[in-house]
Every structure is written in structure tokens, then in C-alpha cells.
Amino acid sequence: MSTKILSGQLKGSILTVPDSARPTLLRFRQSLFDVLVGTDRNPKDFFKNKVILDCFAGSGALGIESLSRGASFAYFVDISQKAISSIYENIKKLDLEDRSKIIKTDILKIRKSNEPITCDITFIDPPYGKVSIKSTLQHLSTTSWIDENSLIVTEEDILKYENLSDTTELITERKWGKSIFRIMKLKAN
């Protein structure tokens, strides 16, 4: 299985997708990125110098799409060895090793970053119904991967998505097919 990069300097590049992944459909990914960029006053440079955290990364398509559009660095996190192998293959093929780091771990066990940086944009697209987004957000906040300035993008099953209103401020949400995409920030303490 494969997918491709939709925009930016790597537009048209083909990515390997592991059998274990459920990749976001191209038209949904394009719409998601259009909505995400539309949340900014300066959409042309939206990704410039941003640090990305791609959780449950699968093929790494969301993080690589962000790098293609100008993000400075991306962390790719997945527990599956098949996913890690695909991400590594994609990163190597596109010569992105110096702008990325692959971390093989359960996202709920990821440790505090040794680097003094909080991610600007975090993609959380877990296997539907298998991982709590609320728990993921709490852990990423506790370990300083995200804070109230980080944009958080989630994809969940439209029939079983979590209520996050007590911990997040919703910026926008879109329902596409069987999925709901939400863009939000953590509530300030």
C-alpha cells in the first residue's frame, strides 16, 4: 500500500504505508491541511519553523506532509515495528534524516524530551477506539511534549469520539466519512 505527499517541496513523493496502518484518505488529508492552514493569519508560512509530533505515525504521512510544507523538524512515534520500518524507509528515501527523529514506543510511555522544545503541532490519530486521546493529551502535557500553545489535531471514529471539552479549547472540527477531525489547544491552567 502507498500514499503520496500532496503539497510543498516533496509534492507527489510516494510513501510506503505498512499493512498495520489506517492511512487518512488523500482527500481528507488535503482538506485537513487546508483547514489547519486556514486557522492562521499568515497561511502561506503556516508550517515554517514549526516542530511536529506525529503520534501513531503509521507511514509518517502527516509529519512528512508538514515537513514538505516547511516545518523544521518532526518526531514520529509508533509502537509497531512495521510502522517504524515504513517511516524509516520514507524518511531515508526523501532525505529527511536531519529533520526528523523516529521513536519506537507506546505514546503513553514516551518520556520527557531531552530537547528543550515543546511541539508546535501534534497529530493524534490512534487506532479507532483503542487508545484514549484524553489520556494521550494528559501524558504529552505532563512530559512537556505539548503545552497550551500547541495545536492538536485529532482523528477519531465519528460514532465514538471522546468529549475533551474539560481539558481543551476547540478551534474547529470537521466530519468526513466515518471520521471526525478536531483542531484544538489545551486549556491554560
N, C-alpha and C positions, 0 to 999 in steps of 0.2 A: 504494500500500500504506500502511496505517496501523497504529498500535498505541495503547494508552491507558495512562494513569497509574493505578496500582492502589490507592494509598493516600495519605493525607496531605491537605494543603490543596489540591492540584491533582487530587485523585482524579477519574477519569472524563475528564480532558482528553485529547483526541485528538492524537497526534503523527504527523507526516508521516515516512515511512520511505523512504529512497532505494532505487531498484532495485538498487543495488550492495550493499546490506546484507543480512545474515542475522540478522534480529532474534530475540532469545531469546523463545520462546513464552511467552505470558502466564502459563500455569500454572507453567512452570519459573521465570519471573522472580519470581512470588509466592512459590514455595517457596524460592528462593534468598534472597530478602529475609527470609523467616521464619527461615531457618537463620542468616543473618548477624546478625539482631537477637537471636536466641537465644544467641549467643556472649557476650552482655554481661549483667552483674548487674542492670542497670537498662534493660531493653529499651524501655521507653516513651520514654526520652530518648536512645536509641542514636545517632541521627543529629545530635542537637543540637550546633551549633557545629563540626561536622566539615567538613573540606576534602576534596573528592573529586577524583580524577583518573580520567577516563573515557577509556581508550585504545582505539583502533579504534572510536570512538564511534558511527559509523553515524548513527542518528537522535538519539543523545544520551539514549536512554530510561533507561539505568542512572543516569547523572548527574542527569537531571531527576527521576527517581523519588526519588533521595536528597535533592534539594532540596525536593521536595514533603513529605518526611518530616522536614524540619528541618535539613538540612545548611546551613551558612552560605555555602559557595562551591563551585563546581565548574569544573574545567578540562576541556575537551572537545578531544581530539586525534584527528585523522584526516588521511589524505593525500588522500583522494578529494574532489574539488570538489563532487560530488553530495552527499556526506555533509555537508560543511561547509555547503552551502546549506540542507539539511534541518535541521541543528542550528540554524543562524541563524534560520530560519523558526520553528522550535519555541520557541526562547528568546524571540524577539520577541513571538510570539503569547501566550506565558504571562507576559510582563513580567518576565523573569528576567535582563535585561541587566546589572543592577548586582550580580548574584550569580554571574556566570559569565564565563568567557573561552574563546574558541574559538581553537585553534591549528592551522593547516594545516601539517602536516609529517609526515614519516616518524618514527614513535616512536623509532626507533634513531638519529635525528639531532636529537632535541629537545635544546635547550641547557639549561644550568643556569638555573633560575628566577631572575629578577631580584628576586623577592619572597622575603623571608627566612622561608619556610614549607615544611614538609615535609607532604605529603598524608597524611591520616589513613586514607583508604580508597582503594584503587586497583583499578579494574576492568580486566582484561586479557582481551579477547575477540576475538582475531585471526581472520582467515580461516583455517579449519582447514588445518593442515599447511603454511602459507606463511610463518609468522614464528615464530621461536624465542622461547618465553616466558622461557627461561633467559637468553638474550641481552638481552631486553627488561628483565628484572629487574636484570641487571647494569648496564645503561646507566642506568636510572632511579635506581639506588642511587649510581652514580658521579656523576651530575649532581644529587644531593640532592633529587630529587622524592619518594623514599621512603627510609625507614630501618627499623631493626629494630622500631620501634613501629607502623609502618604495617600495616594489614590489607590483604592482597592477595587479590583474588577473581579466579579464572581460569575460563574455559570453553574446553574442548578436545574434540576428537573422542575418543570413548571407546576407539577402536581404536588411536589413535596419539598418546597423550599423553606428555609429557616427564617423565623422572624428575628431580625437583627436590630430592630429599632431602639432597643435599650442600650446598645453599645456603638451604633454607627449613625451617621447622618447620610441619608440617601441623597445622591445628586441626581441620578436618573436610573430608570430601569426600562428594559425592552423585553418583550416576549416574542420569541421567534420559534416557530415549530413547537417542539416539546421542551424547549429550554427558556429559562429566564436569565437575562444578563443584568447585573446591577453594578453601578459605579457609585462608590461611597467613600466616606472618610470615617475614621474613628472619632467618636465624640471626645472633645477635650475634657480632661479631668479637672 
